[in-house]
Amino acid sequence: MPRRAAAGRHPPARIATPVVTDESPLDWLARRKGRDGTPLITPAQHGAGERLRRDFTQAGLTPRVTANWSALGTGAAGAAGSPGSFNDVVLAAKTRFALAMRALGPELSGIVLDVCCFLKGLETVESERRWPPRTAKVVLGLGLDRLARHYGLASQAQGRGTAPTRAWHAEE
């Protein structure tokens, strides 16, 4: 049965919290176009970056803002943080993430991690690394290309130009 507000009292006001759907720097880069009219990153690069971010999040690698007090005092084998608390989904995501980082190598993994997983903008990355302007865009593009190749994503479908002609008809 729904609760009624007491006489003279109003129910607490609900505050709408804004949801930012375009928070990813990859989304921003995919929407922007270069001087030649093409997007700054291809759909394959965008997909590879979002796939890496999904594995990063699913693996629980995002840094905590607060302390994790859930395992204190329990001593249980399945307490948070113990090896028994990880399920197959988390372990598989960690494995996929580690393989992707290995495929990127030490040269490209840092910038891809910063932009795709930590959601840092290109200007922030350039200032932190003391790179010249517009350098991060080029290096990120190289990293996303390698990541897309690792995931088996391509910007264009490739294959034979034509298929052999086949006919289905009854023999005469």
N, C-alpha and C positions, 0 to 999 in steps of 0.2 A: 504494500500500500504506500503511495507516495506521501512523503512528509510535507506538511503544510507549514508555512511560515507563521510564527506567532503573530497575534494581532499587533499591528503597528510596526512590525519588523518586515523588512524586505529580504528575500533570499540573497545570498552573497552574489555579487556581480561576477560574471565570468570574464576573464581577461583573455582576449585572443592573442596568442603568441604568434608573431610573424614567422613564417617558414621560408627560409632562403633556399630556393631550389637550384639556383645558379651560383653556388658558392665555390665550385671547383674552378681553378685556373684553366683546366683543360676545356671546360665548357666555354669559358671566355675566349680561349684561343680558337676553338672550333667555330664560334660565331663571328669572329673577326676575319676580315679579308685583307690580303696583301695588296700591293699596288697593281698586280696583274689580275686581281679579282678572284683569286683562288683562296680558300680558307687557309689560315696560318698552319693548321694541322689537318691531316687527312682523317677520314672516318676510321681507318685502320689504326692510326696512331691514337686517336681518341679512345677507341675501344680497348686498345692494349693498356693505356694508362688507367682507365676505369676498372679494368679487370685486375690490375695490380693493386689498386686502392681497395677493391672489394676483398681480395685475399688478405691484405694488410689488416683491414678492419675485422674480418672474420677470424683471423688468427689471434686477435686480441693484442696486437702490437701497438695500438694507440697508447700514448702516454696517459697516465692517470693524473687527474687534476687534484684529487684528494687521496688520502691513504685508504688502503683496503683493510678494514677491520673485521671482515667476515670470517676469517680463519682463526682469529685469536681465541684461545681458550677451548677450542673444540677438540683438537687432537685427533680428529677423525681422519681416516685414510682418504676420504673423498673431499677433504677440506679444500677451499679455494687456494690455488697456487701449488698444490701437490700434484705429482705426476698422474695420479688417479683421477684428478678432476677434469683433465682434458678429454674431450670426446673426439671421435674420429673426424668430425668436420673441422675442428680447430687444428688438429694435427695435419690433416690434408692441406689446409690453407697455409700452414707454416711451411710445409714442404714445397708447395707451389711457389710461395713467396721467395724462399731460399733459392730455388732453381732459377727463378726470374732474375734475382739479384746476381747470381753467378753468371747468367747469360749476358747481363749488362756489363759486367766487369767493374773494376774499381774506378775506371775513368768516367763512366756514365751513370753508375748506380746512385751516386750522391745527388745529382740534380734531379733525376727522375723520382727518387724518394722524396726530396724536398717539395717538388711541385705536385706530384700525384698523390702522395700519402699525407704529407704535412700541410698541403694546400698553401704553400708559399707562392707569392707572385714572382714574376720574372725579375722585376726591379729589386725585390728583396734579396733574391738569390744573387744577383749581380753585385749588390752592395756588400753582402756578407762575404762573398768570395773575392771582392775587389776586381771584378771583371769589367771590361769596357761595356758601354751600353749596347744593347741588342745582341750580345754574345750568348746570353742564356737561351734565347729563342733558337739559335742555331744548334747549340749543344743539346738542348732538350729534344729538338727534332731528330738528331742523330740517335739519341737514346731511345726515343719512342719508336723509331724505325727498327732498331735492333730488338726491342721488346715485342713489337708486332711480328717480326720474323720468328722470334722464340715461340710465340703463341700460335703461329701459323695463320696469321691474319694478313691479308693483302689489300692494297688500295683498289686494285682492279682484278677482275677474274682473268685467269690465264688458262689457256688450253688450246686445242686445235682450232684453227680458223673455221673449218667446216667439218661437219660430221658426214660420215659415209651415207650415201643414199640407200634407204631401205624401202622395200615395197612389200606389202602384204596383199597377196591376191591368190586366188585359187588357180590351180593348174588347169590348163585348157585341154 
